[in-house]
Amino acid sequence: MVYYFKRLSRAQRETEEARLQSLKYQYDALKSQINPHFLFNSLNLLYSLISIDTVRSKQFIRELSQMYRYVMAQQNCERVSVAEEFKFLSSYVSILSMRYNNKFSVEIEGVPDDSRQLIPFTMQLLIENVTKHNVITTKLPMKVSIQIGTDEITVSNPIYPKDADSASHIGLNYLTRLYAAQKRVFSVENTGKQFIAHVHYL
């Protein structure tokens, strides 16, 4: 009986390790899709900026280089401090602000904690989700609110749905599964007027 339970325990452990490894491979695949896509869009924007605004072009290049330095540093990491993630977010939001001609902004309430941890690129995926599914124009500027709480981070935005929005929410699905694998909650709610994401610390 002792032998049986040892075998059962080992089998369960191996199954869990295989599941986590599978999720890691899927997350790596997701990142490999996101990074070239974002870089392609960023280079297109840089090309258009160079001819009309050299100052903003230099700022854009500086922010983009900081972003990809972070991407390379976190490539094989499963966790990152909230403080590091929000430094990355600052560069990402700066680029989006230029891309949308200052019609996109993020308001942060609270101080990023260096002792708390998240899955890398969590915030980037959430902010990218906002831009994918919403119209952002002069008449409908987008302002995202982020609240850094004791137990979780809340990201909320008004909903200005795009016509014929056929996006798959793949980023949100991956985040849900990855946080569940760490026995933490990632959840979203749609009130019809607001979209809200809840991210529990690891």
C-alpha positions in Angstrom: 0.0 0.0 0.0 2.9 2.4 0.8 4.4 1.5 -2.5 1.1 2.2 -4.3 0.7 5.6 -2.7 4.2 6.6 -3.5 3.6 5.6 -7.2 0.4 7.5 -7.2 2.0 10.6 -5.6 4.8 10.5 -8.2 2.4 10.1 -11.1 0.3 13.1 -9.9 3.5 15.2 -9.5 4.7 14.2 -13.0 1.3 15.1 -14.4 1.3 18.5 -12.8 4.8 19.2 -14.0 3.8 18.2 -17.5 0.8 20.5 -17.4 2.9 23.5 -16.2 5.5 22.7 -18.9 2.8 22.7 -21.5 1.5 26.0 -20.3 5.0 27.5 -20.4 5.5 26.4 -24.0 2.1 27.9 -24.9 3.0 31.1 -23.2 6.3 31.3 -25.0 4.4 30.7 -28.2 2.1 33.6 -27.3 5.0 35.9 -26.6 6.6 34.9 -29.9 3.4 36.0 -31.7 3.0 39.2 -29.8 6.5 40.6 -29.9 6.9 40.6 -33.8 3.4 42.0 -34.2 4.1 44.8 -31.8 7.5 45.5 -33.3 6.0 45.7 -36.8 3.4 48.2 -35.7 6.0 50.2 -33.8 8.4 50.4 -36.8 5.5 51.6 -39.0 4.7 54.3 -36.6 8.4 55.3 -36.3 8.6 55.5 -40.1 5.7 58.0 -40.2 7.1 60.0 -37.2 10.6 60.5 -38.6 9.6 62.8 -41.4 7.3 65.0 -39.2 8.7 65.1 -35.7 12.4 64.2 -35.0 12.1 64.9 -31.3 9.2 62.5 -30.8 11.0 60.0 -33.0 14.0 60.0 -30.7 11.8 59.6 -27.7 10.0 56.7 -29.4 13.2 54.9 -30.2 14.4 55.3 -26.6 11.2 53.9 -25.2 11.1 51.1 -27.7 14.7 50.1 -26.9 13.9 50.0 -23.1 10.9 47.9 -23.8 12.8 45.3 -25.8 15.6 45.3 -23.2 12.9 44.2 -20.7 11.5 41.6 -23.2 14.9 40.0 -23.5 15.6 40.1 -19.8 12.3 38.4 -19.0 12.3 35.9 -21.8 12.9 32.8 -19.6 11.4 34.2 -16.3 8.2 32.9 -14.8 7.8 35.8 -12.4 8.7 39.5 -12.2 8.3 42.1 -9.5 5.4 44.5 -9.8 7.9 47.5 -9.8 9.8 46.1 -12.8 6.5 45.3 -14.7 5.3 48.9 -14.2 8.6 50.3 -15.5 8.0 48.3 -18.6 4.4 49.5 -18.7 5.5 53.1 -18.6 7.5 52.7 -21.8 4.7 50.8 -23.4 2.1 53.4 -22.6 4.4 56.2 -23.8 4.6 54.5 -27.2 0.8 54.0 -27.4 0.3 57.6 -26.4 2.4 58.7 -29.4 0.7 56.1 -31.6 -2.8 57.5 -30.8 -1.7 61.1 -30.8 -2.2 61.6 -27.0 -5.8 60.1 -27.2 -4.6 57.2 -25.1 -3.7 57.5 -21.4 -3.3 55.4 -18.3 -3.9 56.6 -14.7 -2.2 54.6 -11.9 -3.4 54.8 -8.3 -1.0 53.3 -5.8 2.7 52.5 -5.7 4.2 49.4 -7.5 5.6 47.1 -4.8 9.0 45.5 -5.4 8.2 42.6 -3.1 5.0 41.6 -5.0 5.2 39.5 -8.2 3.3 39.0 -11.4 3.6 36.8 -14.5 5.8 38.8 -17.0 4.0 40.9 -19.6 0.7 40.7 -17.7 0.1 44.5 -17.8 1.2 44.8 -21.5 -1.3 42.1 -22.5 -4.1 43.8 -20.6 -3.3 47.2 -22.1 -3.0 45.7 -25.6 -6.4 44.1 -25.1 -7.8 47.6 -24.6 -6.4 48.9 -27.9 -7.5 45.7 -29.8 -11.2 45.9 -28.8 -11.9 49.6 -28.5 -12.2 52.6 -30.8 -9.8 55.3 -29.8 -10.4 58.7 -31.5 -10.5 62.4 -30.7 -14.2 62.0 -29.9 -13.6 58.8 -27.9 -10.2 59.2 -26.1 -9.3 56.1 -24.0 -8.3 56.5 -20.4 -7.4 53.3 -18.6 -7.5 53.2 -14.7 -5.1 50.9 -12.8 -5.5 50.5 -9.0 -2.6 48.8 -7.2 -4.2 47.3 -4.1 -3.1 45.1 -1.2 -4.2 41.8 -2.7 -4.6 42.5 -6.4 -4.2 45.0 -9.3 -7.4 46.2 -11.0 -7.3 47.4 -14.6 -10.5 49.1 -15.9 -11.5 50.9 -19.0 -14.6 52.3 -20.7 -16.0 50.2 -23.6 -16.0 51.8 -27.0 -16.5 48.6 -29.1 -15.1 48.3 -32.6 -17.4 47.3 -35.4 -17.2 43.6 -36.3 -14.7 42.9 -33.5 -13.6 39.3 -34.1 -10.6 39.2 -31.9 -10.2 35.9 -30.0 -9.2 37.2 -26.5 -6.3 34.8 -26.6 -4.2 36.9 -24.3 -6.8 36.9 -21.6 -7.3 33.2 -21.9 -3.6 32.5 -21.5 -3.4 34.8 -18.5 -6.4 33.0 -16.9 -4.7 29.6 -17.3 -1.2 30.8 -16.3 -2.5 32.4 -13.1 -4.6 29.3 -12.3 -1.5 27.1 -12.7 0.1 29.3 -10.0 -3.1 28.8 -7.9 -3.9 32.5 -8.2 -7.0 34.2 -9.7 -7.1 36.2 -12.9 -10.6 37.3 -13.8 -12.4 39.8 -15.9 -15.9 41.3 -15.9 -17.9 43.2 -18.5 -20.6 45.5 -17.2 -21.5 46.7 -20.7 -20.0 50.1 -20.0 -16.7 49.1 -18.3 -14.3 46.3 -18.8 -12.5 45.3 -15.6 -9.6 42.8 -15.0 -8.5 41.6 -11.6 -5.0 40.3 -11.2 -4.0 38.6 -8.0 -0.3 38.7 -7.0 1.7 35.5 -7.2 
